[in-house]
Amino acid sequence: MSNNKININELVRPNIKALSPYTSARDEYKGEKGIFLDANENPYGIVNRYPDPYQVELKKTISQIKGGNPDQLFLGNGSDEAIDLAYRIFCEPSKDKAIVFTPTYGMYEVYANINAVELITLPLDDVFQIEQGLVEPYLEDPTMKLMFICSPNNPTGNLIEKETIISLLKRFKGIVIIDEAYIDFSKEASWLEELSQYGNLIILQTLSKGWGMAGLRIGMAWMSEEVLYYFNKVKSPYNLSISNQQQAIELLSDTVGFKDRITLLLNEKERLIRELNTLSMTQFIYPSEANYLLVKFDKANQLYQELIDRQIVVRNRSKVVENTLRISIGTPEENNQLITALKTIDRE
C-alpha cells in the first residue's frame, strides 16, 4: 500500500457527510420480478420502468473487459458527471481549491467555476510534462482537495511520466484524478492496475473514444469503495437510461471488432504522420498516444479556415499551443480527403 495515509472522510465536505441520499422503494426490494406499484410509473409502455440506478449488469460487463472490480466502478453521464461530482463531494465552494496542468481538458476549469472552486493552473514544460518544482508548494495545502492529471493528455496526446504521477500520489494530501479517456489507444497500461495501492486515486475512463459510443454518454470512474460510497450518495438516482445501458452492453460484446478498429485507427495515425511530414508547412508533430495529433503549422489559423472552406473540420488549439491544430484520426476515406486538401493548400 502507499505510505500516503489519507483519511477520505476528512476530505469530504461536512454537508455531504451529513447528506441523506434519495432512496426509492426499489432500493429496498432486491427481486427482479414483482408487482411494482411503488414508483408512480405508468404500468403500460416499453420503457416504462426506471432503470437500474447502479447499472449492475453494465458494470459487470465493463469489469470483465477492463479487469477491474465492479464494486469500485462509478458510471456517469459522460466522464463530466464524475468530474462535477468530485468537486461537489470534496470542495467547499469559495474555500477549497483544485489544481490542473495546462494545456489540458477544458471541463476541469468549467466545473471548478460552476462549483465556485479556485483552480490553480500550472503550465506543463516544453515536452508537456509536469514540473514537480511548481507543484511543491501545494502538496500539503489542506484546502487543495483535487488534482487533475490527463494522461494521455488532451490536446497534446502524450502520457504523463509514471514516476511523476507516483510521486504526486504518495505526497499529495487530496484526491488525484487521472483522466484516461484515450487510454484504449495507448501502448501503455492503464492505472487501473495500481488502484488498490492508492486510496486517494480516481481513474476516469470512457466508452466515448476507443469504443466509439460518444452518443451514449457513458463515463467510468474507478475508485476505492470508500470514495464510491460518496459518489453513489450524491449522484442523481437514475443517471443512465435503460436504453443507454442496454445498448452499451450489446456493443461491448464485440471485443474483436473493437480491437480491429483500434488497430485500424493507429495504422491510419501512422500514415497521417508520414503524409504530414511531407508538407512544407508542417513544423512539428507532437508525439501522441491518443487518436489525434497535435500539429504545429506555419500559419495554423489560416490553414484552419482553408480546411473549413473545404468542409473539413479540425480543432484550432493555437490559443493554448501556438500555431497548432488538433486533428482527430478519421476513416481511411476521410483521412484521404484531409491529406489531399492539405497537399493542395501546401502547393498554393
VOVEX-478760 format. One record per atom (N, C-alpha, C, O): x, y, z; residue in one letter. Coordinates in steps of 0.2 Angstrom, whole numbers, plus 2048, in hexadecimal, padded with zeros to 3 digits. Each point is the difference from the previous one (the first is absolute). Layout:
BEGIN
XYZa...
//
This chain:
BEGIN
8047FA800m7FC806800m804806800m806800802m7F88067FCs803806800s801802807s7FC7FF804s80A8057FDn801803807n7FD806801n801804805n7FB7FE7F6n7FC807801n7F97FE803n7FC7FE7FDn80580380Ak7FA7FF804k7FB806800k801805802k7F97F97FAi7FB8067FFi7FA7FD803i7FD7FB7FEi7FF809806n7FA7FF802n7FB8037FCn7FF8067FFn7FE7F67FDi7FB8027FBi7FA804803i7FE8057FDi8007F9808n7FA803804n802807802n7FB805800n80B7FC801e802807802e8008057FAe800806801e8017F77F9l8008047FAl7F98027FDl7FF8057FDl7FC7F7805v7F98017FEv7FD806804v801801805v7FB8037F7r7FD805803r7FB7FE805r7FD7FB7FFr803809807p7FB7FE805p7F97FF7FEp7FD7FB803p8008097F9n7F97FF7FEn7FF7FA7FCn7FB7FD800n80A8017FCi8007FA7FCi8007FA805i7FC7FB7FFi808805806k8007FB805k7FA7FF804k7FD7FA801k7FF80C800a7FA800803a7FA7FE7FCa7FA800802a8078007F7l7FB8007FBl7FC7F9801l8037FB801l7F68057FFs7FC7FA7FFs7FE8007F9s7FC8047FEs8077F77FEp7FF7FF7F9p7F97FE7FFp7FC7FD804p8018057F6y7FA7FE7FEy8007F87FFy8047FD7FDy7F6800806t8007F97FFt7F97FE7FEt7FB804801t8047F77FBs7FA7FE7FDs7FE7F9803s8047FD803s7F68027FDa7FE7F9802a8037FA7FDa8017FB802a8018077F7r8037FB7FCr8077FE803r8037FB7FFr80080A805d8077FE803d7FF7FB805d8047FC801d7F6804802e7FF7FB806e7FE7F97FDe8017FB803e7FC8057F7y7FD7FA7FEy8067FD7FBy8018047FBy8027F6806k8057FE7FCk7FE7FB7FAk8047FE7FCk7F6800804g7FD7FB7FBg8008037F9g7FF807800g8017F57FBe8008037F9e7F88007FEe7FF8037FBe7FD7F8808k7F98007FEk7FC802806k8027FF805k7F88047F9g7FB802805g7FB8047FDg8008027FAg7FB80080Ai7FB8057FEi803807803i800801806i8028037F5f803806803f7FB806800f7FF8037FAf7FF7FF80Cl7FC805800l803806805l7FC803804l80A7FD7FCd804805805d8028067FDd801805804d8007FC7F5a8048057FEa7FC8057FBa8038047FCa7F67FB804n7FC8047FCn8018007F9n7FF8057FCn8047F5802e8017FF7F9e7F97FE7FCe7FC7FE803e8048037F7n7FA7FE7FCn8017F97FFn8057FE7FDn7F67FE804p8017F87FFp8007FE7F9p8027FB7FEp7FC80A7FDy8007FE7F9y8068047FDy802805801y8017F77FAg8068037FCg8067FB800g8007FB803g8048077F8i8067FC7FFi806801805i8037FC802i7FE80B7FFv805802805v7FD804805v802805802v7F97F8801n7FC803805n803800807n7FE803805n8077F87FCr803800807r806804800r8048017FBr7FE80180By806804801y8067FB800y7FF7FA801y8078087FCp8057FC7FFp8047FE807p7FE803805p8067F87FBd8047FE805d804806802d8048027FCd7FB80180Ap804806802p8087FE801p804805800p7FE7F5801y8077FE801y8037FC7FAy8057FE800y7F78027FBq8027FD7F9q8047F9801q8068007FEq7F77FC806v8047FA802v8027FC7FAv8067FE800v7F68007FCe8027FC7FAe8058037FCe8057FD7FDe7FB80A801l8048037FCl807801804l8057FF7FDl7FB802809k807800804k8037F9800k8068007FFk7F67FB801k8037F9800k8037FF7F9k8067FD800k7F78057FBt8027FF7F9t8078047FFt8057FE7FDt7FB808805i806805800i8067FD804i8058007FDi7F97FD809s8057FE804s8047F97FDs8067FF801s7F67FD7FCq8027FA7FCq8058027FBq8057FD7FFq7FA8097FDi8048027FBi806804803i8067FE7FDi7F9806808k806804802k8047FD805k806802802k7F77F9802g8047FC805g7FF803807g8047FF804g7F88067FCg7FF804807g7FA7FC804g7FD7FC7FEg802807808n7FB7FE805n7FA8047FFn800806801n7FA7F77FDp7FA8047FFp7FE803806p7FC805800p8067F9806d7FF804806d804806801d7FF804805d8057FD7F7q805806800q7FE8057FAq8048047FEq7F67FB7FFl7FF8037F9l7FA805801l7FA7FD802l8078097FCf7FA805800f7FF8017F8f8058017FCf7F57FF802l7FE8017F9l7FC807800l7FB801804l8078037F8g7FC8077FFg7FE8027F9g8027FC7FCg7FB809804n7FE8037FAn8068047FDn801806800n8037F67FDg8078027FDg804801806g7FE800806g8098007F9s805801805s7FF807804s802801805s7FA8047F7d7FF806803d7FC800806d801804805d7FA7F77FCe7FC7FF806e8057FF806e7FF802805e8067F97FAa8047FE805a805806802a801801806a8018037F5i804806802i7FC805804i802803805i7F87FE7F9d7FB805804d7FF7FD807d800804805d7FF7F67FCl7FE7FD806l806800805l800801806l8067FE7F7a806801804a801807803a802800806a7FD8057F6y800807803y7FA800806y802803805y7F87FB7F9r7FB801805r8017FC807r7FD802805r8067F87FAi8017FC806i806803804i800800806i8068027F7f806801804f801808801f804802804f7F98027F8c802807800c7FB805803c7FA8007FDc807803808e7FC805803e8008067FBe8058037FFe7F58007FFp8008057FBp804806804p7FF802805p8048027F7s804806802s8057FF805s802805804s8007F57FEk8047FF805k8067FB7FDk806801801k7F87F97FDd8057FB7FEd8028017F9d7FD8047FCd8097F9802k8038017F9k8017F97FDk8007FB803k8028067F6a8027FA7FCa8058027FCa8028067FFa8027F57FEi8068027FCi8007FC7F9i7FE7FA800i80480A7FBv8007FC7F9v8078037FDv803804802v7FF7F87F9f8068017FCf7FE8027F9f7FD7FB7FDf80580B801t7FD8027F9t8068007FBt806800802t7F87FF7F8p7F97FF7FDp7FD7F9802p8047FB800p7F6805801t7FC7FA801t7F98017FFt7FD8057FDt7FF7F6804y7F97FF7FFy7FC806804y801801806y7FB8037F6g7FD806802g7FB7FF806g7FE805803g7FF7F57FDm7FA7FF805m802800807m7FC802804m80A7FD7FDy803801807y7FF807803y7FD801806y8048047F6e7FF807801e7F9802801e7FE803804e7FE7FA7F7v7F9802800v7FD7FE806v7FC804803v8057F67FFy7FC7FD806y803803806y7FD801805y80A8027FBa802803806a7FC807801a7FE802805a8018017F5n7FD807800n7F87FF802n7FE804804n7FF7F67FAi7F97FF802i7FF7FF807i7FC802803i8097FB800n8007FE807n804805804n8017FF806n8018077F8a803805803a8067FD804a801802806a8037FB7F6v8077FD803v8058037FCv8018007FAv80480380Ae8068037FDe8047FB7FDe8027FB803e8008067F7l8047FB7FCl8078037FFl8018057FDl8047F7806i8078027FFi8027FD7F9i8007FA7FFi80380A7FCt8027FD7FAt8078017FFt803805800t8017F5800l8078007FFl8027FE7F9l7FD7FB7FEl8078087FFp8027FE7F9p8047FA800p8057FF804p7FA7FD7F7l8047FA7FEl8078037FDl8008057FEl8057F7802d8068027FDd8008007F9d7FB7FE7FDd80B803800d8008007F8d7FE7F97FDd7FE8007FAd8037FB809v7FE7F97FEv7F97FE803v7FF7FA800v7FE80B803f7F97FE803f8007FB806f7FC7FC800f809805804q8017FC806q7FF805806q801806800q7FD7F7806i7FF804806i807801803i8047FC801i7FD80B801e806802803e7FE800808e7FC804802e8077F7801q7FF7FF807q801805804q7FD801806q8088037F8g802806804g7FA805801g800803805g7FD7FE7F6l7FA804800l7FA7FE804l7FC804803l8047F57FEv7FA7FD804v802800807v7FB800805v80B8007FDe803800807e7FC804805e7FE7FD805e8018097FAp7FC804805p7F97FE802p7FD802805p8007FA7F6y7F97FF801y7FF7F9803y7FA7FE801y80B7FE800l7FF7F9801l7FD7FE807l7FC7FB801l80580A804e7FE7FF807e7FB805802e7FE801806e7FF8037F5d7FB805801d7FA7FD802d7FD7FC7FCd80080580Ap7FA7FC802p7FA8037FCp7FB7FC800p8058097FDt7FA8027FCt8017FE7F8t7FB8017FCt80B7FC803m8017FD7F9m7FD7F9800m8037FB802m7F78047FBk7FC7FA801k8017FB7FAk8007FA800k8008097FAl8007FC7FAl8068027FBl802805800l8017F67FDm8058007FBm7FE7FC7FAm7FF7FA800m80180A7FAf7FE7FD7FAf8067FF7FBf8048047FFf7FD7F57FFi8067FF7FCi7FD7FC7FAi7FD7FA800i8038097FAc7FD7FD7FAc8067FC7FCc8058037FEc7FA7F6801s8067FC7FEs7FD7FA7FCs7FD7FC804s8038047F5p8038057FCp7FC806800p7FA801801p80A8057FFn7FE806801n7FC8037F9n8027FF7FBn7F9805807n7FC8037FAn801808801n7FF802805n8048017F6p8017FE7F9p8067FE7FEp8017FF7FAp80480080At8077FE7FEt8017F97FEt8057FF7FCt7F87FC807g8007F97FEg8057FC803g8007FA800g804809805n8067FC803n7FD7FE807n7FC802803n8087F87FFl7FF7FE807l804804804l8058027FFl7F87FF808i804803805i8057FA803i7FD7FB801i809807800e8057FB803e7FD7FD806e7FE803805e8037F67FBk7FD7FC806k803802806k7FD800806k80A8017FAe804801806e7FD807804e800800806e7FE8057F5t7FE806803t7F97FF803t7FF802806t7FD7FA7F7i7F97FF803i8017FC807i7FC802804i8087F97FCi8017FC806i802805806i7FE7FF805i8078057F9s802805805s7FA804803s800802806s7FC8017F5l7FB804802l7FA7FC804l7FE803805l8017F77F9l7FB7FC804l8037FF807l7FC7FF805l80A8007FCk8037FE807k800807804k8007FF806k8008067F7r802806804r7FA805800r7FF804805r7FC7FC7F6f7FB805800f7FB7FE806f7FE7FA801f7FF80B802k7FC7FE806k7F88007FEk7FC800804k8038017F5g7F98007FEg7FF7FA7FBg8037FB801g7F88067FBi7FE7FA7FBi8038027FAi8008057FDi8047F6800v8038007F9v7FB7FD7FBv7FF7FA801v7FF8097FAi7FC7FE7FBi8047FF7F9i8028057FDi7FF7F5801i8037FF7FAi7FB7FE7FBi7FC7FC800i8048097FBd7FB7FF7FAd8037FC7FAd8058037FDd7F87F7803e8037FC7FAe7FB7FF7FBe7FF7FA7FDe7FE80B801a7FB8007FAa8027FD7FAa7FD7FC7FCa80A804803y8037FE7F9y8047FA802y8047FE7FBy7FC7FE80Ai8057FB802i7FF7FA7FBi8057FC7FFi7F58037FEd7FF7FA7FCd8058017F9d8017FB7FDd80180B802f8058017FAf8077FF802f8048017FCf7FE7FF80As806800803s8047F9800s7FC7FB802s80A8057FDk8047FA801k8017FF808k8027FA801k7FE80B803e8017FF807e7FA7FD804e7FA8017FDe8077FC808a7FA7FD804a7FC806804a803805801a7F77F9800s7FC805804s803800808s8037FB802s7FB80A801w801801807w7FC7FC804w8007FF807w7FB7FD7F6l7FB7FC804l8047FB804l7FE7FE805l8087FF7F8e8047FB803e802803807e8027FC804e7FF80A7FDe803803806e7FA803805e802802805e7F87FD7F9l7FB803804l8007FE808l7FF804804l8027F57FDs8007FE807s806803804s800800806s8058037F7q806802803q7FF807803q803803805q7F88017F8y7FF807802y7F9802802y7FB8007FBy80380180Bg7F9801802g7FE8077FEg7FA801800g80A8037FEn7FE8077FDn8008017F9n8008057FDn8007F57FFl8008007F9l7F97FF7FDl7FD7FB802l8018097F9i7FA7FF7FCi8037FF7F9i8048057FDi7FA7F67FFi8027FF7F9i7F98017FBi7FC7FD801i8058087FBl7FA8027FBl8027FC7FAl8058007FDl7F57FD800q8017FD7FAq7F98017FCq7FB803803q8047FB7F7t7FA8017FDt7FF7FB7FAt8047FD7FEt7F6802800l7FE7FC7FAl7FF8047FAl7FF7FE7FBl802809806s8008057FAs8057FF7FBs7FE8017FAs8087FE808k8068007FBk8017F97FDk7FE7FF7FAk8067FD80Ag8027FA7FDg7FA7FB7FEg8017FD7FAg7FA803809w7FA7FC7FFw7FB8047FBw7FC7FC7FEw80580A800g7FC8037FBg7F9801803g7FC8007FBg80380280Bm7F9800803m7FF807802m7FC801805m8068047F8a800807802a7F8802801a7FF804804a7FD7FA7F8g7F9802800g7FC7FD806g7FB802802g8087F9801l7FD7FD806l802803806l7FC800805l8098047FBr802804806r8017FC807r7FC801804r8097FA7FBi8017FC806i807801802i8057FE7FDi7FC805809g807800803g8017FC806g7FB7FE803g80B8007FEm8027FB805m805804805m8048047FEm7FB7FB808a805802805a8017FA805a7FB7FE804a80B8007FCw8027FB805w803803806w804804800w7FA7F9806m802803806m7FF7FB806m7FD7FB7FFm806806807s7FF7FC805s7F9800802s7FC8047FFs8027F6805e7F9800802e7FE806805e7FA802800e80B800803e7FF805805e7FE8077FCe7FB803803e8087FE7F8v7FF8067FCv7F97FF7FCv7FC8057FFv8037F57FEl7FA7FF7FDl7FA801804l7FB8017FDl8057FD809y7FB801805y7FD8077FFy7FA801800y80A804800y7FE8077FFy7FE8027F9y7FB8047FFy8087F97FCf7FD8017F9f7F97FE7FFf7FC8037FEf8037F7805n7F97FD800n7FB804804n7FA8007FEn809803807k7FC804805k7FD8067FCk7FB803802k80A8007FAv7FE8077FEv7FD8007F9v7FD8047FEv8047F67FEk7FE8007F9k7F88007FFk7FD7FF805k8018037F5s7F98007FFs7FE7F8800s8047FC7FEs7F6803805p7FE7F9801p8007FC7F9p8037FA800p7FB8087FBy8007FD7F9y8048037FBy7FD8037FBy8097FD806n8048057FBn8027FD7FAn8038037FBn7FC7F6803l8007FD7FAl7FA7FC7FEl7FD7FC804l8018067F6s7F97FD7FEs8017F97FEs8057FD7FFs7F57FF801i8007F97FFi8027FF7F9i8047FC7FFi7FA8087FCs8037FF7F9s8078017FFs8037FC7FCs800809808n8078017FFn8047FA803n8057FD7FEn7F8800808q8047FB803q7FF7F97FCq8057FD7FFq7F58027FEq7FF7FA7FCq8058007FAq8037FC7FEq7FD80A7FEq8048017FAq8077FF801q8047FD7FCq7FE80680Aa8077FF802a8027F9801a8067FE7FDa7F67FE806i8027F9802i8007FC7F9i8047FC7FFi7F78067FCe8007FD7FAe8078017FCe8037FC7FDe7FF80B803l8068027FCl8067FD803l8057FF7FCl7FB80180Bl8067FD803l8027F97FFl8057FD801l7F67FF7FCs8017F97FEs8047FF7FAs8037FB7FFs7FE80A7FDd8048007FAd808802802d8028057FDd8017F7807t807801802t8057FF7FAt8058047FFt7F97F87FCv8047FF7FAv8008067FCv8058027FEv7F5800801g7FF8067FCg804806803g8038047FCg7FC7FD80Af803805804f8088007FFf8038057FEf8007F5802k8078007FFk8028017F9k8058047FFk7F77FA7FCd8028017F9d7FF8087FFd8048027FCd7F7801807r7FF8077FEr806804803r8028057FEr8007F9808i806804804i8067FF7FBi8048057FFi7FD7F57FFt8067FF7FBt8008047FAt8058037FEt7F57FD7FFl7FF8047FAl801808801l8048037FDl7FA7FF809l801807802l807802801l8038057FEl8007F6805l808802802l8047FF7F9l804804800l7FA7F87FCn8037FF7F9n7FF8077FCn8058027FDn7F5800804e7FE8067FCe804806803e8028057FCe7FF7FB80Bk804806803k8078007FDk8038057FFk8007F5801e8077FF7FDe8008037F9e8058037FEe7F67FB7FEr8008027F9r7FF808800r8048037FCr7F8800808l7FF807800l806803802l8028067FDl8027F8808i806803802i8058007FAi8048057FFi7FD7F57FDr8048007FAr7FE8057FBr8058047FEr7F57FD801e7FE8057FBe801807802e8028047FCe7FC7FD80Bl802807802l807802800l8018067FFl8037F5802n807802800n8038017F9n8058037FFn7F77FC7FCt8028027F9t7FE8077FEt8028037FBt7FA800809l7FE8077FFl805805802l802800806l7FF8057F6s804806802s7FE804806s803803803s7F67FD7FDm7FD805806m8007FC807m7FE803805m8037F77FBt8017FC806t806802804t8057FE7FEt7FA805808q806801804q8027FB805q8067FE800q7F57FF803f8017FB805f7FA7FC802f7FB803800f8067F6800i7FA7FC802i8027FD807i8057FD801i7F7805804y8017FE807y7FF7F8801y7FB7FE7FDy8097FF807p7FF7F9801p7F97FF803p7FE803804p7FE7F87FAs7F97FE802s7FF7F9802s8027FC7FCs7FB803809e7FE7F9802e7F8800800e7FD7FC804e8008097F8a7F9800800a7FE7FF7F8a8047FE7FCa7F5804803n7FE7FF7F9n7FF8077FDn7FC8017FCn809803805y8018077FDy807802800y8047FD804y7FD8087F8l807803800l800807801l7FC8047FDl8087FF807l801807801l8068027FBl8057FD801l7F98077FAv8058027FBv801807800v7FC804800v80B7FE800k8028077FFk8018027F8k8047FC7FDk7F8809801f8008027F9f8038077FFf800804805f8027FE7F5d8038077FFd7FB805802d801804804d7F97FB7F9k7FA805801k7FA7FC802k7FB7FF7FCk8047FF80Aa7FB7FB802a7F9803800a7FB7FD7FEa80480A804n7FA8037FFn7FD8007F9n7FA7FF7FFn80B8037FDq7FE8007F8q7FE7F97FEq7FB8007FCq8097FB806l7FF7FA7FDl7FA7FD803l7FC7FD7FCl80280480Ay7FA7FE803y7FA8037FCy7FB7FC7FEy80580A800q7FB8037FCq7FF7FD7F9q7FB7FF7FDq80B800800e8007FD7F9e7FD7F9801e7FD7FE7FBe8047FE80Al7FD7F9801l7F9801801l7FC7FC7FDl802809807i7F9801801i7FC8017F9i7FB7FE7FFi8088067FDd7FE8027F9d7FF7FA7FCd7FC8007FCd8087FB806r7FF7F97FCr7FC7FB804r7FF7FA7FEr7FD809807q7FC7FC804q8037FA804q7FE7FB801q809807801i8047FB804i801804807i803805800i7FA7F8805v800803806v8057FD805v8007FA802v80680A800v8047FE805v800804806v7FC805800v8087FB805r7FF804806r806805800r8067FD800r7F9809800n805805801n802801807n7FC802804n80A7FC7FEr803800807r805806800r804800805r7FC8047F6s806805800s7FF805806s806803802s7F57FE802k7FF804806k8047FD806k802803804k7FF7F67FCv8037FD805v8077FD7FFv804800804v7FD7FE7F5v8077FF7FEv8008037F9v7FD7FF7FBv808806805e8008047FAe8017FD7F9e8047FB7FFe7F88077FDn8007FE7F9n7FE7F87FFn8047FD7FCn7F8800808t7FE7F9800t7F97FF7FEt7FB804802t8047F67FAl7FA7FD7FFl8007F9803l8057FD800l7F5801803r7FF7FA802r7FC7FC7FBr7FA8027FFr8097F87FFi7FC7FD7FAi7FE7F9803i8057FC802i7F58027FEs7FE7FA802s8017FB7FAs7FF8027FAs8027F8808i8017FB7FBi7F97FD7FDi7FC7FE804i8038037F6g7FA7FE7FDg8007F97FDg8057FC801g7F68037FAt8007FA7FCt8068007FBt8028067FFt8007F57FEp8058017FAp7FD8057FBp8048047FDp7F67FB801e7FD8057FBe800807803e8028057FCe7FD7FC80Ae800807802e807803801e8018067FEe8047F5804n807802800n8028027F9n8058047FFn7F97F87FCn8028017F9n7FE8077FEn8048047FDn7F67FE805q7FE8077FEq804805803q8018057FDq8007FA80Al804805804l8078017FCl8028057FFl8017F5800i8078007FDi8008047F9i8048047FFi7F77FA7FDt8008047FAt7FF807800t8038047FDt7F97FE808a7FE807801a807804803a8028057FEa8017F7807l806803802l8068017FBl803805800l7FD7F67FCk8058007FAk7FF8067FBk8048037FEk7F57FE801t7FE8057FBt802807803t8038047FDt7FB7FD80Ai802806803i807801801i8028067FFi8027F5802d807801800d8048027FAd805803800d7F87FB7FAr8028027FAr7FF8077FEr8038037FBr7F7800808e7FE8067FEe804806802e7FF8067FFe
//
